[in-house]
Amino acid sequence: MKVREEQFRVRTFDCQADGSISIFSLMQYLQEVAAGHAEELGFGFARLSELGGYWVLSNIRIEIDGLPRRNDEVTIRTWPSGHTRTVATREFVGTDANGREMFRAGSEWMVVNKQTNRLKNLLRLDLALPEAEQKALPGELRRLERRQDYRPVDRLRVPHSSIDLNGHVNNTEYVRWGFDALSRVVKLDSHIRCVQATYLSEVFEADEVDIAVASDPNAKFHVLASKSGEDAAVYLMEVVC
């Protein structure tokens, strides 16, 4: 399978207060290189639009050795790594200008029908998706599970600026909201070792979302978001420092 490699220079507006790239900005880089590769391979935005669908990120885990900083160059390599009836997987590896590895990520994607919002069967779409390829992370990429000890910290009304090309909240916005919520109750260590986000349902402009957090003694933090007045989760997030 052909691997796509793309270079980015970390811009000032991608950085957080300590000068390193924010996690949600890093995820925007991953999203960009993934989208470009999918187009190149013939199953990107244009092809999915013809089929009445679009890709949605359903699960991603990023393991981090170090984050690039302002003006640093980062090279991101990505490749699709297999699929089932409903899930296609994609891998990422990021290195600095000297070739030193900075992060690895594994991700899972699904195709949603634009009209019904139901999942499409990947085996019936004739997308020439690749069979199993090497994974970036060891072991199985599991979905996060809901805990019982969250405490509410925020309620937000989804702004227009959070909506993406597909008409719903972009996956990186959920991560932004998660870090905003965590910052209200805890001071995260400057070195984040791992971030995972599991997406459960779509959110649209003007929806109200309740965000709750929990923490473990071992520097592991958790986020749960749900639509206001509903018990079903919208997404789950885990941060390890």
VOBA-1610 file (N, C-alpha, C; in pm, whole numbers, padded with zeros to 5 digits, always signed):
BEGIN
Met+00084-00119+00000Met+00000+00000+00000Met+00087+00124+00000Lys+00056+00218-00091Lys+00129+00343-00097Lys+00106+00425+00029Val+00214+00476+00085Val+00208+00561+00205Val+00214+00707+00161Arg+00129+00790+00220Arg+00134+00934+00191Arg+00219+01001+00298Glu+00305+01091+00256Glu+00391+01165+00348Glu+00375+01314+00320Glu+00349+01389+00426Glu+00324+01532+00409Glu+00393+01609+00521Gln+00451+01723+00487Gln+00520+01807+00584Gln+00434+01926+00623Phe+00439+01960+00751Phe+00369+02076+00803Phe+00468+02158+00887Arg+00454+02289+00882Arg+00525+02375+00976Arg+00426+02426+01079Val+00459+02409+01206Val+00367+02446+01313Val+00353+02598+01318Arg+00232+02644+01299Arg+00205+02787+01293Arg+00171+02843+01430Thr+00186+02971+01445Thr+00163+03036+01575Thr+00023+03005+01628Phe-00078+03012+01542Phe-00215+02993+01590Phe-00250+02846+01615Asp-00154+02754+01591Asp-00175+02613+01625Asp-00122+02580+01764Cys-00058+02677+01829Cys+00013+02648+01953Cys-00068+02684+02077Gln-00034+02614+02185Gln-00091+02648+02316Gln+00009+02734+02393Ala-00022+02764+02520Ala+00055+02864+02593Ala+00202+02829+02610Asp+00236+02700+02615Asp+00376+02663+02635Asp+00456+02657+02504Gly+00392+02691+02392Gly+00461+02695+02264Gly+00453+02568+02183Ser+00400+02459+02241Ser+00384+02334+02166Ser+00249+02333+02096Ile+00236+02249+01995Ile+00111+02240+01922Ile+00001+02186+02013Ser-00119+02239+02001Ser-00231+02185+02077Ser-00273+02052+02017Ile-00333+01967+02097Ile-00371+01835+02050Ile-00476+01844+01940Phe-00573+01936+01954Phe-00676+01944+01850Phe-00620+02000+01720Ser-00517+02085+01726Ser-00451+02131+01603Ser-00373+02016+01539Leu-00307+01936+01621Leu-00237+01818+01568Leu-00336+01726+01499Met-00454+01709+01557Met-00555+01625+01495Met-00603+01683+01362Gln-00603+01814+01350Gln-00638+01876+01222Gln-00535+01841+01116Tyr-00406+01835+01154Tyr-00303+01791+01060Tyr-00330+01647+01015Leu-00360+01560+01113Leu-00387+01420+01080Leu-00507+01409+00986Gln-00610+01487+01015Gln-00730+01486+00932Gln-00697+01531+00789Glu-00612+01631+00777Glu-00578+01685+00645Glu-00500+01584+00562Val-00400+01521+00622Val-00321+01425+00545Val-00403+01301+00513Ala-00492+01261+00603Ala-00579+01146+00576Ala-00674+01176+00461Ala-00733+01295+00461Ala-00826+01333+00355Ala-00756+01337+00219Gly-00636+01393+00217Gly-00561+01400+00092Gly-00526+01262+00038His-00490+01172+00129His-00454+01037+00086His-00576+00961+00035Ala-00689+00978+00103Ala-00811+00910+00058Ala-00850+00957-00082Glu-00837+01087-00110Glu-00866+01137-00243Glu-00771+01075-00346Glu-00644+01070-00310Glu-00543+01014-00399Glu-00572+00867-00433Leu-00626+00794-00336Leu-00651+00651-00355Leu-00790+00621-00411Gly-00871+00726-00431Gly-00999+00705-00496Gly-01117+00679-00405Phe-01099+00701-00273Phe-01214+00685-00184Phe-01222+00802-00085Gly-01200+00923-00139Gly-01206+01044-00059Gly-01341+01112-00065Phe-01341+01240-00032Phe-01465+01318-00022Phe-01545+01316-00152Ala-01476+01334-00265Ala-01545+01341-00394Ala-01615+01210-00426Arg-01543+01099-00411Arg-01602+00968-00442Arg-01716+00934-00347Leu-01699+00961-00218Leu-01805+00932-00121Leu-01928+01016-00147Ser-01909+01141-00193Ser-02023+01227-00225Ser-02104+01166-00339Glu-02036+01108-00438Glu-02106+01042-00547Glu-02192+00926-00496Leu-02145+00862-00390Leu-02214+00746-00333Leu-02314+00785-00225Gly-02331+00916-00205Gly-02428+00963-00105Gly-02384+00942+00038Gly-02254+00948+00063Gly-02204+00926+00199Gly-02086+01014+00231Tyr-02033+00999+00351Tyr-01912+01070+00392Tyr-01846+00993+00504Trp-01713+01010+00513Trp-01635+00946+00620Trp-01658+01017+00752Val-01668+00941+00859Val-01666+00998+00994Val-01563+00922+01077Leu-01491+00996+01158Leu-01396+00934+01251Leu-01473+00875+01368Ser-01449+00750+01400Ser-01522+00687+01510Ser-01434+00658+01631Asn-01302+00652+01610Asn-01213+00620+01722Asn-01071+00656+01682Ile-00996+00721+01770Ile-00857+00753+01743Ile-00777+00751+01872Arg-00657+00699+01864Arg-00565+00697+01979Arg-00430+00748+01931Ile-00378+00849+02001Ile-00249+00909+01966Ile-00154+00888+02084Glu-00043+00820+02061Glu+00060+00800+02162Glu+00176+00893+02130Ile+00219+00970+02230Ile+00305+01086+02207Ile+00437+01074+02283Asp+00550+01086+02210Asp+00682+01098+02273Asp+00717+01245+02294Gly+00673+01330+02205Gly+00697+01473+02216Gly+00613+01547+02114Leu+00574+01668+02146Leu+00493+01749+02055Leu+00579+01853+01985Pro+00560+01872+01854Pro+00633+01979+01785Pro+00593+02115+01840Arg+00683+02210+01824Arg+00661+02344+01876Arg+00653+02445+01762Arg+00626+02568+01798Arg+00611+02675+01699Arg+00730+02678+01604Asn+00700+02683+01474Asn+00798+02687+01364Asn+00870+02555+01339Asp+00844+02453+01419Asp+00902+02321+01391Asp+00838+02262+01267Glu+00915+02182+01196Glu+00861+02104+01086Glu+00828+01965+01135Val+00712+01916+01099Val+00673+01780+01134Val+00631+01709+01005Thr+00678+01587+00988Thr+00641+01505+00874Thr+00546+01397+00921Ile+00431+01388+00858Ile+00331+01288+00896Ile+00316+01187+00782Arg+00334+01060+00815Arg+00312+00950+00723Arg+00181+00882+00760Thr+00103+00844+00660Thr-00024+00777+00687Thr-00051+00670+00582Trp-00125+00568+00623Trp-00165+00462+00531Trp-00290+00392+00585Pro-00380+00347+00495Pro-00494+00267+00538Pro-00445+00127+00573Ser-00507+00064+00671Ser-00450-00060+00723Ser-00550-00176+00729Gly-00665-00163+00664Gly-00760-00273+00663Gly-00902-00225+00683His-00998-00318+00674His-01137-00280+00694His-01222-00404+00722Thr-01337-00376+00783Thr-01440-00476+00803Thr-01564-00428+00727Arg-01678-00483+00759Arg-01802-00441+00693Arg-01835-00296+00722Thr-01803-00247+00843Thr-01843-00112+00882Thr-01728-00019+00918Val-01609-00072+00939Val-01497+00010+00990Val-01375-00005+00901Ala-01315+00110+00864Ala-01187+00113+00794Ala-01084+00175+00887Thr-00965+00119+00891Thr-00862+00168+00983Thr-00752+00243+00907Arg-00691+00337+00976Arg-00584+00418+00917Arg-00481+00448+01024Glu-00353+00447+00984Glu-00241+00465+01076Glu-00167+00595+01045Phe-00098+00649+01147Phe-00020+00771+01133Phe+00111+00758+01212Val+00218+00816+01158Val+00344+00830+01231Val+00397+00970+01202Gly+00435+01042+01309Gly+00488+01177+01293Gly+00634+01184+01337Thr+00718+01250+01258Thr+00859+01266+01292Thr+00900+01412+01279Asp+01009+01449+01348Asp+01058+01586+01340Asp+01153+01602+01222Ala+01214+01720+01209Ala+01299+01750+01093Ala+01422+01660+01087Asn+01460+01600+01200Asn+01576+01511+01205Asn+01537+01364+01192Gly+01410+01339+01168Gly+01365+01202+01153Gly+01331+01132+01283Arg+01337+01205+01394Arg+01304+01145+01524Arg+01153+01130+01537Glu+01109+01013+01578Glu+00965+00989+01591Glu+00908+01068+01709Met+00794+01135+01685Met+00731+01216+01788Met+00598+01157+01834Phe+00524+01095+01743Phe+00397+01038+01783Phe+00354+00930+01684Arg+00265+00845+01731Arg+00201+00743+01648Arg+00052+00745+01679Ala-00028+00708+01580Ala-00172+00706+01602Ala-00237+00595+01519Gly-00342+00537+01576Gly-00429+00446+01503Gly-00569+00502+01504Ser-00645+00479+01398Ser-00778+00538+01390Ser-00874+00445+01319Glu-01003+00467+01345Glu-01111+00391+01283Glu-01212+00487+01223Trp-01258+00455+01102Trp-01348+00543+01028Trp-01467+00464+00977Met-01580+00532+00964Met-01701+00472+00910Met-01758+00562+00801Val-01841+00506+00714Val-01909+00585+00612Val-02057+00596+00649Val-02106+00721+00657Val-02244+00748+00694Val-02324+00790+00570Asn-02444+00738+00558Asn-02536+00775+00451Asn-02586+00917+00476Lys-02570+01006+00378Lys-02611+01146+00394Lys-02761+01162+00420Gln-02840+01074+00363Gln-02985+01087+00372Gln-03041+01027+00501Thr-02989+00912+00541Thr-03047+00839+00654Thr-02966+00848+00782Asn-02840+00896+00771Asn-02746+00900+00884Asn-02713+00760+00937Arg-02738+00659+00857Arg-02703+00522+00896Arg-02569+00484+00832Leu-02504+00384+00892Leu-02376+00339+00839Leu-02396+00264+00708Lys-02303+00287+00616Lys-02302+00212+00491Lys-02213+00089+00505Asn-02245-00015+00432Asn-02166-00136+00429Asn-02047-00115+00336Leu-01926-00113+00393Leu-01806-00086+00314Leu-01782-00192+00207Leu-01828-00313+00234Leu-01805-00423+00139Leu-01889-00408+00012Arg-01988-00320+00015Arg-02077-00301-00100Arg-02051-00172-00176Leu-01947-00097-00137Leu-01925+00035-00197Leu-01823+00036-00309Asp-01755-00074-00334Asp-01658-00081-00443Asp-01555+00032-00433Leu-01493+00044-00316Leu-01395+00150-00292Leu-01251+00102-00305Ala-01231-00027-00331Ala-01096-00082-00342Ala-01014-00052-00216Leu-01077-00066-00100Leu-01005-00047+00025Leu-00903-00160+00043Pro-00787-00128+00100Pro-00682-00230+00113Pro-00716-00333+00219Glu-00654-00449+00207Glu-00665-00550+00312Glu-00572-00513+00426Ala-00555-00604+00520Ala-00479-00575+00642Ala-00336-00532+00611Glu-00294-00422+00673Glu-00158-00371+00662Glu-00102-00351+00803Gln+00024-00315+00811Gln+00091-00296+00940Gln+00022-00187+01021Lys+00012-00210+01152Lys-00046-00112+01243Lys+00062-00024+01304Ala+00025+00099+01335Ala+00120+00191+01397Ala+00134+00165+01547Leu+00026+00118+01611Leu+00026+00093+01754Leu+00018-00056+01782Pro+00081-00101+01890Pro+00072-00243+01924Pro-00064-00277+01981Gly-00108-00398+01960Gly-00234-00443+02020Gly-00355-00390+01946Glu-00471-00430+01995Glu-00597-00392+01934Glu-00639-00252+01977Leu-00690-00174+01884Leu-00743-00041+01916Leu-00885-00058+01970Arg-00901-00048+02098Arg-01032-00067+02161Arg-01104+00066+02175Arg-01233+00061+02177Arg-01314+00180+02201Arg-01321+00208+02351Leu-01324+00336+02387Leu-01338+00373+02527Leu-01477+00334+02577Glu-01484+00303+02706Glu-01611+00268+02768Glu-01648+00372+02874Arg-01775+00393+02890Arg-01826+00491+02985Arg-01800+00449+03129Arg-01762+00546+03212Arg-01740+00522+03355Arg-01864+00563+03433Gln-01854+00550+03567Gln-01967+00584+03653Gln-01941+00705+03742Asp-01820+00764+03735Asp-01782+00866+03834Asp-01757+01004+03774Tyr-01822+01038+03665Tyr-01804+01171+03606Tyr-01873+01277+03691Arg-01819+01398+03686Arg-01887+01512+03748Arg-01904+01622+03643Pro-02020+01683+03636Pro-02046+01783+03532Pro-01963+01909+03553Val-01913+01965+03442Val-01834+02088+03452Val-01878+02196+03353Asp-01951+02160+03248Asp-01981+02262+03148Asp-02103+02222+03066Arg-02172+02324+03014Arg-02276+02305+02914Arg-02252+02408+02806Leu-02248+02362+02681Leu-02223+02455+02571Leu-02326+02437+02461Arg-02349+02545+02391Arg-02438+02544+02274Arg-02351+02544+02150Val-02366+02446+02064Val-02276+02427+01951Val-02282+02548+01859Pro-02167+02616+01839Pro-02166+02735+01751Pro-02153+02696+01604His-02188+02788+01519His-02178+02766+01375His-02035+02734+01333Ser-01936+02793+01400Ser-01796+02775+01362Ser-01744+02634+01384Ser-01818+02552+01459Ser-01774+02414+01485Ser-01818+02316+01376Ile-01898+02363+01280Ile-01955+02275+01179Ile-01859+02262+01060Asp-01844+02139+01009Asp-01749+02115+00902Asp-01818+02090+00768Leu-01742+02042+00670Leu-01793+02019+00534Leu-01913+01925+00530Asn-01920+01835+00628Asn-02028+01736+00629Asn-02152+01784+00705Gly-02147+01907+00754Gly-02265+01964+00819Gly-02283+01928+00964His-02181+01867+01025His-02189+01835+01168His-02061+01884+01237Val-02055+01867+01368Val-01937+01912+01442Val-01816+01830+01400Asn-01706+01898+01369Asn-01583+01831+01330Asn-01523+01755+01448Asn-01460+01641+01420Asn-01406+01558+01528Asn-01303+01630+01615Thr-01229+01724+01557Thr-01129+01795+01636Thr-01191+01889+01740Glu-01313+01936+01711Glu-01381+02026+01805Glu-01415+01954+01935Tyr-01452+01828+01927Tyr-01482+01753+02049Tyr-01360+01749+02140Val-01244+01730+02080Val-01120+01724+02159Val-01090+01861+02220Arg-01113+01967+02144Arg-01096+02102+02198Arg-01186+02121+02321Trp-01313+02082+02308Trp-01407+02096+02419Trp-01361+02013+02540Gly-01308+01894+02512Gly-01264+01808+02621Gly-01150+01870+02700Phe-01052+01926+02630Phe-00941+01990+02700Phe-00986+02116+02773Asp-01079+02191+02715Asp-01133+02308+02783Asp-01200+02267+02915Ala-01277+02158+02910Ala-01346+02111+03031Ala-01247+02063+03136Leu-01146+01988+03095Leu-01046+01940+03191Leu-00970+02055+03255Ser-00943+02160+03179Ser-00866+02273+03232Ser-00939+02345+03344Arg-01070+02326+03352Arg-01148+02391+03458Arg-01133+02323+03592Val-01089+02198+03591Val-01086+02122+03717Val-00948+02066+03750Val-00855+02066+03656Val-00724+02006+03682Val-00618+02076+03598Lys-00495+02078+03648Lys-00383+02130+03570Lys-00313+02011+03507Leu-00326+01998+03376Leu-00265+01886+03306Leu-00114+01903+03300Asp-00042+01791+03315Asp+00102+01790+03299Asp+00137+01839+03157Ser+00248+01911+03146Ser+00285+01966+03015Ser+00316+01856+02914His+00355+01738+02963His+00383+01629+02871His+00266+01531+02869Ile+00187+01538+02765Ile+00075+01446+02747Ile+00127+01324+02672Arg+00107+01207+02729Arg+00162+01085+02670Arg+00066+01016+02576Cys-00063+01036+02598Cys-00160+00965+02514Cys-00295+01037+02518Val-00362+01042+02404Val-00498+01095+02396Val-00579+00998+02311Gln-00698+00964+02360Gln-00788+00882+02281Gln-00927+00944+02283Ala-00994+00941+02170Ala-01132+00990+02159Ala-01214+00885+02085Thr-01329+00851+02144Thr-01423+00758+02083Thr-01552+00833+02056Tyr-01594+00834+01931Tyr-01711+00912+01889Tyr-01833+00820+01878Leu-01945+00866+01934Leu-02063+00780+01945Leu-02184+00831+01867Ser-02197+00962+01851Ser-02308+01015+01772Ser-02273+01155+01722Glu-02345+01198+01619Glu-02319+01329+01560Glu-02385+01440+01643Val-02326+01559+01634Val-02380+01678+01699Val-02386+01789+01595Phe-02491+01870+01601Phe-02515+01971+01498Phe-02526+02111+01561Glu-02524+02210+01475Glu-02533+02349+01520Glu-02656+02371+01608Ala-02636+02444+01717Ala-02739+02482+01815Ala-02776+02371+01912Asp-02722+02249+01894Asp-02742+02146+01997Asp-02674+02192+02127Glu-02730+02154+02239Glu-02667+02180+02368Glu-02601+02052+02417Val-02477+02066+02463Val-02396+01952+02503Val-02349+01971+02647Asp-02371+01869+02729Asp-02320+01868+02867Asp-02189+01790+02871Ile-02089+01847+02936Ile-01957+01783+02943Ile-01923+01757+03089Ala-01880+01634+03116Ala-01843+01592+03251Ala-01704+01529+03248Val-01634+01531+03361Val-01498+01478+03366Val-01481+01386+03486Ala-01377+01305+03479Ala-01338+01217+03589Ala-01187+01201+03583Ser-01127+01153+03692Ser-00982+01136+03693Ser-00944+01014+03776Asp-00825+00960+03745Asp-00766+00851+03821Asp-00644+00903+03896Pro-00598+00833+04001Pro-00478+00876+04073Pro-00351+00870+03988Asn-00353+00794+03879Asn-00232+00773+03799Asn-00224+00868+03679Ala-00268+00991+03697Ala-00259+01095+03593Ala-00332+01055+03467Lys-00448+00995+03482Lys-00534+00961+03368Lys-00666+01034+03388Phe-00710+01105+03283Phe-00828+01190+03293Phe-00929+01151+03185His-01057+01168+03216His-01162+01118+03131His-01267+01226+03107Val-01326+01226+02987Val-01428+01323+02950Val-01547+01247+02891Leu-01665+01290+02930Leu-01790+01238+02874Leu-01873+01357+02827Ala-01925+01350+02706Ala-02018+01453+02658Ala-02147+01387+02615Ser-02258+01451+02644Ser-02389+01401+02603Ser-02477+01521+02569Lys-02576+01498+02484Lys-02670+01605+02454Lys-02753+01636+02577Ser-02774+01764+02603Ser-02848+01806+02722Ser-02986+01741+02724Gly-03019+01685+02840Gly-03149+01620+02855Gly-03151+01476+02808Glu-03038+01426+02756Glu-03031+01289+02708Glu-02920+01215+02782Asp-02938+01086+02804Asp-02838+01007+02874Asp-02732+00951+02780Ala-02766+00933+02652Ala-02674+00871+02558Ala-02551+00961+02536Ala-02433+00901+02535Ala-02309+00976+02519Ala-02289+01017+02374Val-02227+01134+02356Val-02188+01183+02225Val-02045+01138+02193Tyr-01956+01155+02290Tyr-01820+01106+02273Tyr-01756+01087+02410Leu-01649+01006+02411Leu-01569+00982+02528Leu-01424+01017+02496Met-01352+01068+02594Met-01211+01102+02571Met-01129+01062+02692Glu-01006+01021+02667Glu-00913+00985+02774Glu-00780+01053+02749Val-00722+01113+02852Val-00593+01181+02841Val-00501+01122+02947Val-00381+01081+02907Val-00284+01026+03000Val-00161+01117+03000Cys-00121+01162+03119Cys-00004+01249+03133Cys+00113+01173+03196
//
